[in-house]
Amino acid sequence: MPTESTFLLAGLFLLLAAAGWAMGRFGERDTEEAPPPLNIDYLKGLNFLLNEQTDQALEHFLRMVRVDDNTIETHFALGSLFRRRGEVDRAIRIHQNIIARPDLASEQRDQALYSLAKDYLGAGLLDRAEKLFARLAQGSRFQVQALESLCGIYEQERDWEKAIDAGQRLEVLGGRSLALQIAHYHCELAELAASAKDYASARQHVKRAQSGRPRTMRGALTRAHIARDTDDNKTALKLYHRIIDENTYLIAEALPEIVAIYEREDAMAELEAALQSMLKKNPEMSSLVAYTAIVNDLGGIPAIDTCVEQYMLNEPTLSEFVELQQLSSGDTESNVAALAKVRSALSKLASATPRYQCQECGFSSQRLLWQCPSCRNWETQRPASRVQFDTVLQHSITNR
């Protein structure tokens, strides 16, 4: 049975054929030429498509001798249809056939090259797509679209230097800021340099990442990591605390680093004072501190333990799993034992559920991804603020 896309294409062919006939029939009357007949070749191709004989239709259109102003758009429509259906090999043949025509106008050639580049991209042939997009980015009417595609390709290939160049050119031609995107490219290079212990280069890339507007907090976090790795603990702590003050959602990344530095310096009293000050200034952060502590198994710190205890006591769903009255019974030994048991269970549960979710498309992951793999947007993931009990609770109820 013919598919919806087949009928759409059939309608296109009939419309083009009818338009051609009408122009010939009702066009200029002063010519002595007879009206052109309805294009029989296209009707044959249409018949193949209506009968779901796609291969025969493709071969028929490829054998057609002429591709001119009256027929080329139909060829482009056919190639686009094949690509949308995932039949990129057929789309490639269609567009290659157009490009091979010696009498093709330059504008039509650019359109065919752009369509072929999208075919290659859809087929995962990134090197071929890159070459065509790079050619089109040199001055064709598809220059902006080509640069956008090149940025996407360079992101996949992790070729950040080329991505920066393409992004900067796109800013000029497209008339819009890509500061956040380009800042992340520099952060990628900074992280690569830091992993190779080239901290001077890493700092330069961080500086460039933080020079634009809007600024990415990733630059500040990367700078803090560099200070940590170079044993500049004072600067690292200052930066981590500033990150939490400016963007509380990054507490999931910064708090474990803060705890680790104070532990290395054997300055737990100072850590306690710093946490108490932070919570006094922002009491609403208590639940974020608790969740971060549960996920990263942070314990033995009074300020954090208090946040975790309050978090559990205020979580009604937990009553389905544990007897919370033990935590407020007044028996210190039982209290500590119950708290440790529940915290251990929650840590296991949290490790089995997604910790981050993209605000644009909803994609979930266990670790922070600066670029969402699903929608490809930058810095759209945010951490969860509570342990996801719903799935586990539903499973428990089902098995009763």
KEKE-3310 file (N, C-alpha, C; in steps of 0.2 Angstrom, whole numbers, plus 5000, padded with zeros to 4 digits):
npx = (5004:5003:5013:5011:5021:5024:5012:5012:5024:5019:5009:5016:5023:5012:5007:5018:5018:5006:5007:5017:5010:5000:5006:5012:5000:4992:5001:5011:5003:5008:5017:5023:5025:5020:5010:5019:5019:5012:5024:5029:5039:5040:5028:5029:5039:5031:5021:5029:5032:5019:5016:5024:5037:5051:5065:5064:5059:5068:5079:5073:5072:5085:5090:5084:5086:5087:5090:5083:5078:5064:5063:5072:5069:5060:5068:5076:5067:5063:5076:5077:5066:5069:5080:5074:5067:5076:5083:5097:5107:5100:5096:5109:5113:5104:5107:5120:5119:5113:5123:5132:5128:5133:5128:5123:5117:5126:5121:5111:5120:5126:5116:5113:5126:5124:5113:5119:5129:5121:5116:5127:5130:5119:5122:5132:5145:5156:5168:5167:5155:5160:5170:5162:5153:5163:5167:5156:5155:5163:5157:5145:5127:5123:5130:5129:5121:5130:5141:5135:5132:5146:5150:5143:5148:5162:5161:5156:5168:5176:5185:5191:5198:5195:5181:5180:5184:5175:5163:5166:5166:5153:5146:5149:5143:5130:5125:5122:5125:5137:5143:5142:5143:5155:5163:5162:5169:5182:5184:5184:5196:5204:5203:5208:5221:5225:5224:5235:5244:5248:5247:5248:5243:5231:5225:5225:5215:5204:5203:5200:5187:5180:5179:5168:5151:5135:5143:5150:5148:5156:5169:5173:5173:5182:5194:5195:5197:5210:5217:5216:5223:5236:5240:5236:5227:5221:5216:5208:5198:5192:5187:5178:5169:5164:5158:5147:5140:5136:5130:5120:5116:5127:5133:5133:5144:5154:5154:5159:5173:5177:5176:5185:5197:5198:5199:5211:5220:5218:5208:5196:5188:5187:5181:5168:5164:5164:5153:5143:5141:5138:5126:5118:5117:5111:5098:5089:5097:5100:5093:5099:5113:5111:5107:5118:5127:5122:5123:5136:5142:5146:5150:5151:5152:5147:5138:5134:5128:5117:5109:5107:5099:5088:5083:5079:5069:5060:5055:5042:5040:5050:5045:5040:5050:5059:5059:5056:5055:5065:5075:5072:5071:5078:5088:5104:5114:5106:5101:5112:5116:5104:5104:5115:5113:5101:5107:5116:5108:5101:5112:5115:5103:5103:5114:5109:5100:5096:5106:5106:5097:5092:5086:5080:5076:5074:5083:5092:5105:5119:5130:5137:5135:5141:5137:5121:5118:5107:5098:5109:5112:5121:5126:5114:5110:5104:5106:5097:5087:5083:5082:5076:5062:5051:5050:5056:5047:5035:5039:5041:5027:5021:5026:5021)
npy = (4994:5011:5023:5038:5047:5044:5048:5061:5065:5061:5070:5081:5079:5079:5092:5099:5094:5098:5112:5115:5111:5120:5132:5131:5130:5141:5152:5163:5170:5174:5166:5154:5141:5125:5120:5112:5095:5085:5079:5064:5055:5059:5055:5041:5038:5043:5033:5021:5025:5026:5013:5008:5004:5008:5007:5005:5017:5026:5022:5025:5040:5043:5040:5049:5061:5076:5088:5102:5119:5117:5105:5102:5105:5095:5084:5088:5087:5074:5068:5074:5068:5054:5055:5059:5048:5040:5033:5036:5032:5032:5045:5051:5046:5053:5067:5067:5064:5075:5085:5080:5085:5094:5107:5114:5127:5139:5142:5132:5121:5124:5122:5108:5103:5106:5099:5086:5086:5086:5073:5065:5068:5063:5050:5047:5050:5059:5065:5067:5075:5086:5091:5096:5105:5114:5119:5126:5135:5145:5156:5154:5154:5146:5148:5151:5141:5130:5133:5131:5118:5113:5117:5108:5095:5097:5097:5084:5077:5082:5092:5105:5117:5120:5121:5132:5142:5140:5144:5157:5163:5161:5169:5182:5181:5176:5185:5183:5180:5168:5166:5158:5145:5145:5147:5135:5127:5132:5128:5114:5113:5118:5108:5097:5102:5103:5090:5085:5091:5104:5117:5131:5133:5129:5138:5149:5146:5145:5158:5164:5158:5164:5177:5181:5185:5178:5171:5156:5145:5134:5137:5144:5133:5124:5132:5131:5118:5117:5125:5116:5105:5110:5111:5123:5127:5137:5146:5137:5133:5146:5148:5137:5140:5152:5148:5140:5150:5158:5150:5139:5126:5120:5115:5101:5097:5105:5104:5091:5093:5103:5097:5087:5094:5101:5090:5084:5094:5093:5100:5101:5107:5120:5118:5114:5126:5134:5128:5130:5143:5145:5139:5146:5158:5154:5146:5138:5129:5118:5105:5103:5101:5090:5080:5080:5075:5063:5057:5057:5050:5057:5060:5060:5074:5086:5097:5093:5080:5084:5091:5080:5072:5080:5080:5067:5065:5074:5068:5060:5049:5040:5033:5022:5013:5013:5014:5029:5034:5030:5039:5050:5046:5049:5041:5041:5032:5022:5031:5036:5024:5020:5031:5030:5018:5020:5031:5024:5015:5024:5030:5020:5018:5031:5030:5022:5028:5042:5057:5069:5080:5086:5102:5106:5095:5084:5074:5062:5058:5050:5057:5074:5082:5093:5096:5092:5076:5073:5084:5092:5105:5117:5117:5114:5105:5100:5096:5083:5086:5078:5061:5049:5041:5036:5026:5015:5014:5011:4999:4991:4991:4984:4971:4966)
npz = (5000:4996:5004:5015:5012:4999:4993:4995:4987:4975:4973:4972:4960:4951:4952:4947:4934:4930:4931:4922:4910:4910:4909:4896:4889:4892:4891:4883:4869:4857:4852:4840:4843:4848:4862:4876:4878:4891:4903:4899:4904:4918:4922:4921:4931:4942:4942:4945:4958:4965:4965:4974:4969:4972:4969:4955:4952:4956:4947:4935:4936:4937:4924:4916:4904:4904:4916:4920:4922:4924:4929:4939:4953:4956:4956:4967:4977:4977:4981:4994:5000:5000:5009:5021:5023:5027:5018:5013:5004:4992:4991:4990:4977:4969:4971:4967:4954:4949:4951:4942:4930:4915:4912:4922:4932:4943:4955:4957:4957:4969:4978:4976:4980:4994:4997:4995:5005:5016:5015:5016:5029:5036:5033:5041:5036:5040:5036:5022:5022:5029:5020:5009:5016:5020:5008:5004:5014:5010:5003:4997:4995:5005:5016:5029:5034:5031:5040:5052:5052:5051:5063:5071:5066:5070:5084:5086:5081:5090:5088:5093:5090:5077:5078:5086:5076:5066:5073:5077:5064:5061:5070:5065:5052:5054:5063:5077:5094:5099:5111:5123:5118:5111:5122:5129:5120:5122:5135:5134:5127:5138:5148:5141:5140:5154:5158:5152:5159:5155:5162:5160:5147:5149:5158:5149:5140:5149:5153:5140:5139:5149:5145:5137:5135:5137:5152:5155:5169:5169:5166:5177:5186:5180:5181:5195:5197:5191:5200:5211:5206:5205:5218:5224:5236:5243:5233:5226:5235:5237:5225:5223:5233:5229:5217:5222:5228:5218:5208:5213:5209:5205:5217:5218:5211:5217:5231:5236:5232:5240:5253:5251:5250:5263:5271:5267:5271:5284:5292:5298:5307:5302:5290:5295:5301:5289:5282:5291:5290:5277:5276:5285:5278:5267:5269:5262:5255:5261:5258:5246:5250:5257:5248:5239:5248:5251:5238:5235:5246:5258:5274:5293:5296:5305:5301:5289:5291:5299:5290:5281:5290:5293:5280:5278:5288:5283:5272:5266:5258:5262:5273:5269:5268:5279:5297:5303:5316:5324:5322:5329:5342:5353:5358:5357:5352:5344:5336:5328:5322:5315:5306:5299:5292:5285:5277:5269:5262:5254:5247:5239:5232:5225:5217:5207:5200:5188:5190:5184:5173:5157:5155:5143:5134:5143:5144:5153:5165:5173:5176:5176:5161:5150:5137:5130:5125:5118:5113:5110:5115:5125:5142:5149:5158:5174:5191:5201:5215:5224:5230:5219:5223:5218:5207:5214:5224:5218:5212:5224:5229:5218:5219:5231)
capx = (5000:5007:5014:5009:5026:5023:5006:5015:5028:5015:5005:5021:5024:5006:5007:5023:5016:5000:5009:5020:5005:4996:5011:5012:4993:4989:5006:5012:4999:5011:5022:5020:5027:5014:5010:5023:5015:5013:5030:5028:5044:5038:5022:5031:5042:5026:5018:5033:5031:5013:5016:5030:5043:5056:5071:5063:5057:5075:5083:5070:5073:5092:5091:5081:5092:5088:5089:5083:5074:5057:5063:5077:5066:5057:5074:5078:5061:5064:5081:5075:5061:5073:5084:5070:5065:5082:5086:5102:5110:5096:5097:5115:5113:5100:5110:5126:5116:5112:5129:5136:5125:5137:5124:5120:5119:5130:5116:5109:5125:5127:5110:5115:5131:5122:5109:5123:5132:5117:5115:5133:5130:5114:5124:5138:5151:5158:5174:5164:5151:5164:5173:5157:5151:5169:5167:5150:5156:5167:5154:5139:5121:5122:5136:5127:5119:5136:5145:5131:5134:5153:5151:5141:5153:5168:5159:5157:5175:5180:5191:5188:5201:5191:5175:5180:5185:5168:5159:5167:5164:5146:5144:5149:5139:5124:5122:5120:5131:5138:5148:5142:5145:5163:5166:5163:5175:5188:5184:5186:5203:5207:5203:5213:5228:5226:5225:5242:5248:5250:5242:5248:5239:5224:5223:5224:5209:5199:5203:5196:5181:5176:5179:5162:5144:5135:5149:5149:5151:5161:5175:5175:5174:5188:5199:5195:5200:5217:5220:5216:5228:5242:5240:5234:5221:5217:5213:5203:5193:5189:5183:5173:5164:5161:5153:5141:5136:5133:5126:5119:5115:5134:5135:5134:5151:5159:5155:5164:5180:5178:5177:5191:5203:5199:5201:5218:5223:5216:5205:5188:5184:5186:5175:5162:5163:5162:5147:5138:5141:5135:5119:5115:5116:5106:5095:5086:5102:5100:5091:5105:5118:5109:5107:5125:5131:5120:5125:5144:5143:5149:5148:5155:5153:5140:5133:5131:5124:5111:5106:5104:5094:5082:5081:5076:5063:5055:5054:5037:5041:5054:5042:5038:5056:5062:5055:5060:5054:5071:5080:5071:5069:5082:5093:5109:5117:5101:5100:5118:5115:5099:5106:5120:5109:5097:5111:5119:5103:5100:5117:5114:5098:5105:5119:5106:5095:5099:5107:5106:5092:5092:5080:5077:5073:5073:5088:5094:5112:5122:5135:5136:5137:5140:5133:5117:5119:5101:5097:5115:5112:5126:5125:5106:5108:5104:5106:5091:5087:5080:5082:5070:5059:5044:5051:5057:5041:5031:5041:5039:5020:5019:5029:5018)
capy = (5000:5017:5027:5045:5051:5043:5052:5068:5066:5060:5076:5086:5078:5081:5099:5102:5093:5102:5119:5115:5111:5126:5138:5130:5130:5148:5157:5168:5167:5176:5161:5149:5134:5121:5119:5106:5089:5083:5075:5057:5052:5060:5051:5034:5038:5043:5026:5017:5027:5024:5005:5006:5001:5013:5006:5006:5024:5029:5021:5029:5047:5044:5039:5055:5065:5083:5092:5109:5124:5115:5098:5101:5105:5089:5080:5089:5085:5067:5067:5076:5063:5048:5057:5060:5041:5036:5030:5041:5030:5034:5052:5053:5045:5058:5073:5066:5064:5082:5088:5078:5088:5099:5113:5116:5134:5139:5142:5125:5117:5125:5118:5101:5101:5107:5093:5080:5086:5083:5066:5062:5069:5058:5043:5047:5051:5066:5068:5069:5081:5092:5094:5100:5111:5119:5123:5130:5141:5150:5161:5152:5156:5142:5149:5151:5134:5126:5134:5128:5111:5112:5117:5101:5090:5097:5095:5076:5075:5085:5096:5111:5123:5121:5123:5139:5146:5140:5148:5164:5165:5161:5175:5187:5181:5175:5191:5181:5178:5161:5166:5152:5139:5145:5147:5128:5125:5134:5124:5108:5113:5119:5102:5093:5104:5102:5083:5084:5095:5110:5122:5138:5133:5128:5144:5154:5144:5147:5166:5166:5156:5168:5184:5183:5186:5176:5167:5149:5143:5128:5141:5144:5126:5122:5136:5129:5111:5118:5127:5110:5100:5113:5112:5130:5125:5143:5148:5132:5134:5152:5148:5133:5143:5157:5144:5138:5156:5161:5145:5134:5120:5117:5112:5094:5097:5109:5102:5086:5095:5107:5093:5084:5099:5102:5084:5084:5099:5091:5107:5099:5113:5126:5115:5115:5133:5137:5125:5133:5150:5145:5137:5152:5163:5151:5140:5133:5125:5112:5099:5102:5099:5083:5076:5080:5071:5056:5054:5056:5047:5062:5059:5062:5081:5088:5101:5089:5075:5087:5092:5073:5069:5084:5078:5061:5066:5078:5065:5056:5042:5036:5029:5015:5009:5013:5017:5035:5036:5028:5044:5055:5043:5052:5036:5043:5026:5020:5037:5036:5018:5021:5036:5027:5012:5024:5034:5019:5013:5030:5031:5014:5020:5037:5028:5018:5033:5047:5062:5075:5080:5092:5106:5107:5089:5079:5068:5060:5055:5049:5063:5081:5082:5100:5097:5087:5071:5072:5090:5096:5111:5117:5119:5114:5100:5102:5090:5082:5089:5073:5055:5047:5036:5034:5020:5010:5013:5007:4992:4988:4990:4979:4965:4964)
capz = (5000:4995:5010:5015:5009:4992:4990:4995:4981:4969:4972:4969:4953:4947:4952:4943:4928:4928:4930:4915:4905:4910:4906:4889:4886:4893:4892:4878:4864:4851:4849:4835:4846:4851:4870:4877:4881:4898:4903:4900:4909:4925:4924:4922:4937:4946:4942:4949:4965:4967:4966:4979:4966:4973:4965:4948:4951:4956:4941:4930:4936:4935:4917:4912:4900:4905:4922:4919:4927:4925:4932:4944:4959:4957:4958:4974:4981:4977:4985:5001:5002:5002:5015:5027:5025:5030:5012:5011:4998:4986:4990:4987:4970:4966:4971:4963:4947:4947:4951:4936:4924:4913:4910:4929:4935:4949:4961:4957:4959:4977:4981:4975:4985:5001:4999:4996:5011:5021:5014:5019:5036:5038:5033:5046:5032:5042:5032:5015:5023:5031:5014:5005:5020:5020:5002:5004:5019:5007:5000:4994:4998:5010:5020:5037:5036:5031:5046:5058:5051:5052:5071:5074:5064:5074:5090:5086:5081:5096:5085:5096:5087:5071:5080:5088:5070:5063:5077:5076:5057:5061:5073:5060:5046:5056:5067:5083:5098:5101:5116:5127:5114:5110:5129:5130:5116:5125:5141:5132:5126:5144:5151:5138:5142:5161:5158:5150:5164:5152:5165:5157:5141:5151:5160:5144:5137:5153:5152:5134:5140:5153:5142:5134:5139:5144:5154:5157:5175:5168:5166:5184:5189:5177:5184:5202:5196:5189:5206:5215:5204:5206:5225:5226:5239:5245:5227:5224:5240:5236:5218:5224:5237:5224:5212:5225:5230:5211:5205:5218:5206:5205:5223:5217:5209:5221:5238:5237:5231:5246:5258:5250:5252:5270:5274:5265:5276:5291:5294:5298:5311:5297:5286:5299:5301:5282:5280:5295:5288:5270:5277:5288:5273:5262:5273:5257:5252:5266:5254:5241:5253:5259:5242:5237:5253:5250:5232:5236:5252:5262:5281:5298:5296:5309:5297:5283:5294:5301:5283:5279:5295:5291:5273:5278:5292:5279:5266:5268:5255:5266:5278:5266:5268:5286:5303:5304:5323:5327:5321:5333:5348:5358:5359:5352:5348:5339:5331:5324:5318:5310:5301:5294:5288:5280:5272:5265:5257:5250:5242:5234:5227:5221:5212:5202:5197:5185:5194:5180:5168:5153:5155:5136:5131:5148:5144:5160:5165:5180:5178:5172:5154:5148:5131:5131:5119:5114:5110:5108:5118:5130:5149:5150:5163:5181:5195:5204:5222:5229:5228:5216:5226:5215:5204:5218:5228:5213:5211:5230:5229:5213:5221:5237)
cpx = (5004:5007:5012:5014:5026:5017:5008:5019:5024:5011:5010:5022:5018:5005:5012:5021:5011:5002:5013:5016:5002:5000:5011:5005:4991:4994:5005:5008:5003:5016:5019:5021:5020:5015:5014:5018:5017:5019:5029:5033:5043:5032:5024:5035:5036:5022:5022:5032:5025:5012:5022:5036:5048:5062:5070:5062:5064:5079:5080:5072:5081:5094:5088:5086:5093:5086:5089:5079:5067:5057:5067:5074:5063:5062:5076:5073:5062:5070:5080:5070:5065:5077:5080:5067:5071:5086:5092:5106:5107:5097:5103:5116:5109:5104:5117:5125:5115:5118:5133:5133:5130:5134:5121:5122:5122:5126:5113:5114:5127:5122:5111:5120:5129:5118:5113:5127:5128:5116:5121:5133:5125:5117:5130:5145:5153:5163:5171:5160:5155:5167:5168:5155:5157:5169:5162:5151:5160:5164:5148:5133:5119:5127:5135:5126:5125:5140:5142:5133:5141:5154:5149:5145:5159:5167:5159:5164:5179:5186:5189:5191:5197:5184:5175:5180:5178:5163:5160:5165:5156:5143:5144:5144:5131:5121:5119:5126:5131:5143:5148:5145:5153:5166:5167:5168:5181:5189:5186:5194:5207:5208:5208:5220:5230:5227:5232:5247:5251:5245:5242:5243:5232:5221:5221:5217:5203:5198:5198:5188:5177:5176:5173:5156:5139:5141:5146:5152:5156:5168:5178:5177:5181:5194:5200:5199:5208:5220:5221:5222:5235:5244:5239:5227:5217:5213:5207:5197:5189:5184:5177:5167:5160:5156:5147:5137:5133:5129:5125:5118:5122:5137:5137:5141:5156:5160:5159:5171:5181:5180:5183:5197:5204:5201:5209:5222:5222:5213:5198:5185:5183:5181:5169:5160:5160:5155:5141:5136:5137:5127:5115:5113:5111:5103:5092:5091:5103:5099:5097:5111:5117:5110:5114:5128:5129:5123:5133:5146:5148:5146:5153:5157:5147:5135:5130:5126:5117:5107:5103:5098:5088:5079:5076:5069:5058:5053:5048:5037:5045:5051:5040:5044:5059:5057:5059:5059:5061:5076:5078:5069:5073:5088:5099:5113:5113:5101:5106:5117:5110:5101:5111:5117:5105:5101:5114:5115:5102:5105:5117:5109:5099:5109:5115:5101:5099:5100:5106:5101:5093:5086:5077:5073:5072:5078:5091:5101:5114:5127:5134:5139:5136:5136:5128:5117:5113:5099:5103:5116:5118:5123:5117:5105:5108:5103:5099:5092:5085:5081:5075:5067:5054:5045:5052:5051:5036:5032:5040:5032:5018:5021:5025:5013)
cpy = (5006:5021:5034:5049:5050:5047:5059:5070:5065:5067:5082:5085:5080:5088:5102:5100:5097:5110:5120:5115:5117:5132:5137:5131:5138:5153:5161:5166:5169:5171:5156:5142:5131:5121:5112:5101:5088:5078:5068:5053:5053:5056:5043:5034:5038:5036:5021:5019:5025:5016:5003:5003:5007:5013:5007:5014:5028:5028:5025:5036:5048:5044:5045:5059:5072:5084:5099:5113:5121:5108:5097:5101:5099:5084:5081:5087:5077:5065:5068:5071:5057:5049:5056:5052:5037:5032:5035:5039:5032:5042:5055:5052:5051:5065:5073:5066:5071:5086:5086:5081:5094:5106:5116:5123:5133:5138:5135:5120:5117:5121:5111:5099:5101:5101:5087:5080:5084:5076:5063:5062:5064:5051:5042:5047:5058:5069:5071:5075:5087:5095:5099:5106:5116:5123:5128:5136:5146:5156:5160:5155:5152:5142:5148:5144:5129:5127:5131:5121:5109:5112:5110:5095:5091:5096:5087:5074:5077:5089:5103:5117:5125:5123:5130:5144:5146:5144:5155:5167:5166:5167:5181:5187:5180:5180:5189:5179:5170:5160:5160:5146:5139:5145:5139:5125:5126:5130:5117:5108:5114:5112:5097:5095:5102:5094:5081:5088:5101:5115:5129:5138:5133:5134:5149:5152:5146:5154:5168:5164:5160:5176:5186:5183:5182:5171:5160:5147:5137:5131:5141:5138:5123:5125:5133:5122:5112:5120:5121:5106:5103:5114:5119:5130:5131:5146:5144:5133:5140:5152:5143:5136:5148:5154:5142:5144:5159:5156:5139:5127:5116:5114:5105:5093:5100:5106:5097:5088:5099:5103:5089:5088:5100:5096:5083:5088:5098:5097:5106:5104:5119:5124:5116:5122:5136:5134:5129:5140:5150:5143:5142:5157:5161:5145:5135:5128:5118:5105:5098:5099:5091:5078:5075:5075:5064:5053:5053:5053:5051:5061:5061:5069:5083:5092:5097:5084:5078:5088:5085:5071:5073:5082:5072:5061:5070:5074:5059:5049:5038:5031:5022:5010:5008:5016:5023:5037:5035:5034:5050:5052:5046:5047:5038:5037:5023:5025:5036:5030:5018:5026:5033:5021:5015:5027:5029:5016:5018:5031:5026:5016:5026:5035:5024:5022:5039:5053:5069:5075:5087:5096:5108:5101:5084:5074:5068:5057:5054:5054:5069:5081:5090:5101:5091:5082:5071:5078:5094:5103:5111:5120:5119:5109:5103:5096:5089:5085:5084:5066:5053:5041:5032:5027:5014:5008:5009:5000:4988:4986:4984:4972:4962:4959)
cpz = (5000:5002:5009:5011:5001:4989:4990:4989:4975:4968:4970:4962:4949:4947:4948:4936:4925:4927:4924:4910:4904:4907:4899:4886:4886:4893:4886:4872:4857:4848:4845:4838:4849:4858:4871:4880:4888:4898:4904:4905:4916:4927:4925:4929:4943:4947:4946:4957:4968:4968:4970:4976:4966:4969:4958:4947:4951:4950:4935:4930:4935:4928:4913:4910:4903:4913:4921:4924:4929:4929:4938:4951:4961:4959:4965:4979:4982:4982:4993:5004:5004:5008:5021:5029:5027:5024:5009:5005:4992:4985:4988:4980:4966:4965:4967:4956:4945:4946:4944:4930:4922:4913:4917:4931:4941:4955:4962:4959:4967:4980:4981:4980:4992:5002:4999:5002:5017:5021:5017:5027:5039:5038:5037:5042:5034:5038:5025:5017:5025:5025:5010:5009:5020:5014:5001:5008:5016:5003:4996:4998:5004:5016:5027:5038:5036:5037:5052:5058:5053:5060:5074:5072:5069:5081:5091:5085:5086:5093:5087:5093:5081:5073:5082:5081:5067:5067:5077:5069:5057:5064:5069:5055:5049:5061:5074:5087:5100:5106:5121:5124:5113:5117:5130:5126:5119:5132:5139:5131:5133:5148:5148:5140:5149:5162:5156:5154:5161:5155:5163:5151:5144:5154:5155:5141:5142:5153:5146:5135:5144:5151:5139:5138:5134:5146:5156:5164:5175:5168:5173:5188:5186:5180:5192:5202:5195:5196:5211:5213:5204:5213:5228:5230:5241:5239:5225:5229:5238:5230:5219:5228:5233:5219:5215:5227:5223:5208:5210:5215:5205:5211:5223:5215:5214:5228:5239:5236:5237:5252:5257:5252:5259:5273:5273:5270:5283:5295:5294:5302:5306:5292:5289:5299:5294:5280:5284:5292:5281:5271:5281:5283:5268:5265:5268:5254:5256:5262:5249:5244:5255:5253:5239:5242:5252:5243:5232:5242:5257:5269:5286:5299:5299:5305:5292:5286:5297:5295:5281:5283:5293:5285:5274:5282:5288:5273:5267:5264:5258:5271:5275:5266:5275:5291:5305:5312:5326:5327:5326:5340:5354:5361:5354:5348:5343:5334:5326:5319:5313:5304:5296:5290:5283:5274:5267:5260:5252:5245:5237:5229:5223:5216:5206:5198:5194:5190:5191:5175:5164:5154:5148:5134:5136:5148:5151:5160:5172:5181:5174:5166:5151:5141:5131:5124:5115:5110:5108:5111:5124:5137:5151:5155:5170:5185:5199:5211:5227:5226:5225:5219:5222:5211:5208:5222:5224:5213:5218:5231:5224:5216:5228:5236)
residu = (MET:PRO:THR:GLU:SER:THR:PHE:LEU:LEU:ALA:GLY:LEU:PHE:LEU:LEU:LEU:ALA:ALA:ALA:GLY:TRP:ALA:MET:GLY:ARG:PHE:GLY:GLU:ARG:ASP:THR:GLU:GLU:ALA:PRO:PRO:PRO:LEU:ASN:ILE:ASP:TYR:LEU:LYS:GLY:LEU:ASN:PHE:LEU:LEU:ASN:GLU:GLN:THR:ASP:GLN:ALA:LEU:GLU:HIS:PHE:LEU:ARG:MET:VAL:ARG:VAL:ASP:ASP:ASN:THR:ILE:GLU:THR:HIS:PHE:ALA:LEU:GLY:SER:LEU:PHE:ARG:ARG:ARG:GLY:GLU:VAL:ASP:ARG:ALA:ILE:ARG:ILE:HIS:GLN:ASN:ILE:ILE:ALA:ARG:PRO:ASP:LEU:ALA:SER:GLU:GLN:ARG:ASP:GLN:ALA:LEU:TYR:SER:LEU:ALA:LYS:ASP:TYR:LEU:GLY:ALA:GLY:LEU:LEU:ASP:ARG:ALA:GLU:LYS:LEU:PHE:ALA:ARG:LEU:ALA:GLN:GLY:SER:ARG:PHE:GLN:VAL:GLN:ALA:LEU:GLU:SER:LEU:CYS:GLY:ILE:TYR:GLU:GLN:GLU:ARG:ASP:TRP:GLU:LYS:ALA:ILE:ASP:ALA:GLY:GLN:ARG:LEU:GLU:VAL:LEU:GLY:GLY:ARG:SER:LEU:ALA:LEU:GLN:ILE:ALA:HIS:TYR:HIS:CYS:GLU:LEU:ALA:GLU:LEU:ALA:ALA:SER:ALA:LYS:ASP:TYR:ALA:SER:ALA:ARG:GLN:HIS:VAL:LYS:ARG:ALA:GLN:SER:GLY:ARG:PRO:ARG:THR:MET:ARG:GLY:ALA:LEU:THR:ARG:ALA:HIS:ILE:ALA:ARG:ASP:THR:ASP:ASP:ASN:LYS:THR:ALA:LEU:LYS:LEU:TYR:HIS:ARG:ILE:ILE:ASP:GLU:ASN:THR:TYR:LEU:ILE:ALA:GLU:ALA:LEU:PRO:GLU:ILE:VAL:ALA:ILE:TYR:GLU:ARG:GLU:ASP:ALA:MET:ALA:GLU:LEU:GLU:ALA:ALA:LEU:GLN:SER:MET:LEU:LYS:LYS:ASN:PRO:GLU:MET:SER:SER:LEU:VAL:ALA:TYR:THR:ALA:ILE:VAL:ASN:ASP:LEU:GLY:GLY:ILE:PRO:ALA:ILE:ASP:THR:CYS:VAL:GLU:GLN:TYR:MET:LEU:ASN:GLU:PRO:THR:LEU:SER:GLU:PHE:VAL:GLU:LEU:GLN:GLN:LEU:SER:SER:GLY:ASP:THR:GLU:SER:ASN:VAL:ALA:ALA:LEU:ALA:LYS:VAL:ARG:SER:ALA:LEU:SER:LYS:LEU:ALA:SER:ALA:THR:PRO:ARG:TYR:GLN:CYS:GLN:GLU:CYS:GLY:PHE:SER:SER:GLN:ARG:LEU:LEU:TRP:GLN:CYS:PRO:SER:CYS:ARG:ASN:TRP:GLU:THR:GLN:ARG:PRO:ALA:SER:ARG:VAL:GLN:PHE:ASP:THR:VAL:LEU:GLN:HIS:SER:ILE:THR:ASN:ARG)
# end
